[in-house]
Amino acid sequence: MDRLSNTVRPYAWGSTTALPELLRQPSTGEPQAELWMGAHPGAPSLVDRNGTPTPLGEIIAADPVTELGAATVDAFGPRLPFLFKVLAAGSPLSLQVHPDLDQARRGHADEERRGVPVSASERNYKDDNHKPELICALGEFEGLCGFRPADESAEIIAALEIDALKPYVDLLHARPESDALREMLTAVLSTDRAEFADTVRMAAASAERLGAAGGPHSAAYAACAAAAHHYPGDPGFLAALLLNHVRLQPGEALYLGAGVPHAYLSGLGVELMANSDNVLRCGFTPKHVDVPELLRVVRFESRDPGVLRPEAGSDGAEVYGTPAREFRLSRYVRAPGAADSEPAAGSPQILFCTDGEVELVRADGVELTLGRGQSAYLGASEEVRLRGTGTVFRAAVAL
């Protein structure tokens, strides 16, 4: 049972206020995008054992079976298989997609064979793992997730009344959905960006007007137009119009599996994912866009965004069910006077308090208090009870 000292990543899209407020710290005025909790080598959490702050990854490497449990080691090797974050989007993140496990392994092996440096801007696969992820809103949270039906996208684009986009409208109506989505995304991302920039700007201006008018799809128009302001002329704006616009309320979540294009636009949420950095981008970014590889990874099928709400689990926990094996997110909302909760042992877990104050109590009576913005790591064999009043999110392995 260790209190964690965590790193905040200052990416340019981060909010200047949301994380400082949650962590009860003064704002520096600079973007603060993500709080990382876990053993990722890029920004590992520190634990204080024997008076020495030590990266969590080193603690796990020294005795992986004790820290992770035999089942986790057998399934994922001697490493923590998930990364837990708090994400604070002050401006849009890039439109992106993640590979499945087989694609990640093959892509990583290919880039290793070709000697592409891991730090190279054109590198797609920094590791050989997939990256399913779950985002759960702590306040109102806005994003894009998965393709709309092609006919609906055609309607949205036609309403912009931009002559240069009419061929895309015809394409979306005329071709089978999967083919139409593939052909349109290919065309949009392969066109000469400088020549296409004026068309994109006119389309974004039209979307802004439609968003303010309050008619059908106004929220989606407004969200995509706002994103386009951060990336003027970026053809990813048209890709964004193909996607479902989602506005999550506190406690609602989205699960992003392999091949699903998505973007987080604004808001604060807890994010839980497999421990990977593999991202292929398709818009709203100054970074490298590998169109051929992207097209191999994207699943060109319309889908409901699938907003998740927690379901009752054991011991008063609320569980967000996903198919991911590497992680499971659950939430304890503890009312005054509630009986103690007992999170199941057997898996490494990280507990993060987002509201109130709770105590973690071991059988030997040792206690650790978590206030808002504080977190703790528990090894697989550690058994604790939760007391107090507040909200705690729990990240654990789903085995």
KAQUI-V743118 format. One record per residue. N is the residue number from 0. SS is DSSP state (a for helix, b for strand, c for the rest). Layout:
n	ss
N	SS
N	SS
//
This chain:
n	ss
0	c
1	b
2	b
3	b
4	b
5	c
6	b
7	b
8	b
9	c
10	c
11	c
12	c
13	b
14	b
15	c
16	c
17	a
18	a
19	a
20	a
21	a
22	a
23	c
24	c
25	c
26	c
27	c
28	c
29	c
30	c
31	b
32	c
33	b
34	b
35	b
36	b
37	c
38	c
39	c
40	c
41	c
42	c
43	c
44	c
45	b
46	b
47	b
48	b
49	c
50	c
51	b
52	b
53	b
54	b
55	a
56	a
57	a
58	a
59	a
60	a
61	a
62	c
63	a
64	a
65	a
66	a
67	a
68	c
69	a
70	a
71	a
72	a
73	a
74	a
75	a
76	c
77	c
78	c
79	c
80	c
81	b
82	b
83	b
84	b
85	b
86	b
87	b
88	b
89	c
90	c
91	c
92	c
93	c
94	b
95	b
96	b
97	c
98	c
99	c
100	a
101	a
102	a
103	a
104	a
105	a
106	a
107	a
108	a
109	a
110	a
111	a
112	a
113	c
114	c
115	c
116	c
117	c
118	c
119	c
120	c
121	c
122	c
123	c
124	c
125	c
126	c
127	c
128	c
129	c
130	c
131	c
132	b
133	b
134	b
135	b
136	b
137	c
138	c
139	c
140	b
141	b
142	b
143	b
144	b
145	b
146	b
147	c
148	c
149	a
150	a
151	a
152	a
153	a
154	a
155	a
156	a
157	a
158	c
159	c
160	c
161	c
162	a
163	a
164	a
165	a
166	a
167	a
168	a
169	a
170	a
171	a
172	a
173	a
174	c
175	c
176	a
177	a
178	a
179	a
180	a
181	a
182	a
183	a
184	a
185	a
186	a
187	a
188	a
189	a
190	c
191	c
192	a
193	a
194	a
195	a
196	a
197	a
198	a
199	a
200	a
201	a
202	a
203	a
204	a
205	a
206	a
207	a
208	a
209	a
210	a
211	a
212	a
213	c
214	c
215	c
216	c
217	a
218	a
219	a
220	a
221	a
222	a
223	a
224	a
225	a
226	a
227	a
228	a
229	a
230	c
231	c
232	c
233	c
234	c
235	a
236	a
237	a
238	a
239	a
240	c
241	c
242	b
243	b
244	b
245	b
246	b
247	b
248	c
249	c
250	c
251	c
252	b
253	b
254	b
255	b
256	c
257	c
258	c
259	c
260	c
261	b
262	b
263	b
264	b
265	b
266	b
267	b
268	b
269	b
270	b
271	b
272	b
273	b
274	c
275	c
276	c
277	c
278	c
279	b
280	b
281	b
282	b
283	c
284	c
285	c
286	c
287	c
288	c
289	c
290	a
291	a
292	a
293	a
294	a
295	a
296	a
297	c
298	c
299	c
300	c
301	b
302	c
303	c
304	c
305	c
306	c
307	b
308	c
309	c
310	b
311	b
312	c
313	a
314	a
315	a
316	c
317	b
318	b
319	b
320	c
321	c
322	c
323	c
324	c
325	c
326	c
327	b
328	b
329	b
330	b
331	b
332	b
333	b
334	c
335	c
336	c
337	c
338	c
339	c
340	b
341	c
342	c
343	c
344	c
345	c
346	c
347	c
348	b
349	b
350	b
351	b
352	b
353	b
354	b
355	b
356	b
357	b
358	b
359	b
360	b
361	b
362	c
363	c
364	c
365	c
366	b
367	b
368	b
369	b
370	b
371	c
372	c
373	c
374	b
375	b
376	b
377	b
378	c
379	c
380	c
381	c
382	c
383	b
384	b
385	b
386	b
387	b
388	b
389	b
390	b
391	b
392	b
393	b
394	b
395	b
396	c
397	c
398	c
//
